[in-house]
């Protein structure tokens, strides 16, 4: 598989949020605004790239029975680096808004899933591009969701007022129920596009199987 295909898979074909439906906790929690969505997406991308690269380097020397704890230690190391960098250089309002969801990247199923499904089976360069593609796909979907919710809630984009006459916020879109509703429309649209594309090719659309129980080895 070419590096471009590895990279592009995460953006559309195997988008972690809109296709594989992974990482729903941060997706629903921090996508109330574009700024928080962008911050979480960039942080997760950094962790994905770093952990994928390191795990691919050590995959042949880690004993099979303790591979998951080893993977988690690697992921936790990069999450700690991200947390310290955000604490030092990010605006305090952004760091406080992301809060506990930065440390929770350690248990984000996107990161551990890519470590198990891809990095543990491929070389460092391919794993690095896989992490970049998956991270960028997660960032784009999170940012699109955040901008949509932010605009429908308050008429702002990236905290800039786009509709000055918008005086009363639609608070439902800023809460968890609103996040579920908007995400549902996004998932429906993504499935509709993929099903139409498959129908034009005379095929039936099926989501990527890479992370289902037939391919996962975490429980073994």
ABEGO torsion letter per residue (X at the ends): XBAAAAAAAAAAAABAAAAAGBGAAAAAAAAABAAAAAAAAAAAAAAAAAAAAAAAAAAAABBAAAAAAAAAAAAAAAAAAAAAAAAAABBAAAAAAAEAAAAAAAABAAAAAAAAAAAAABBAAAAAAAAAAAAAAAAAAAAAAAAAAAAAAAGBBGGBBABAABABBBAAAABAAAAAAAAAAAAAAAAAAAAAAAAAAGBBBBBBAAABAAABAAAX
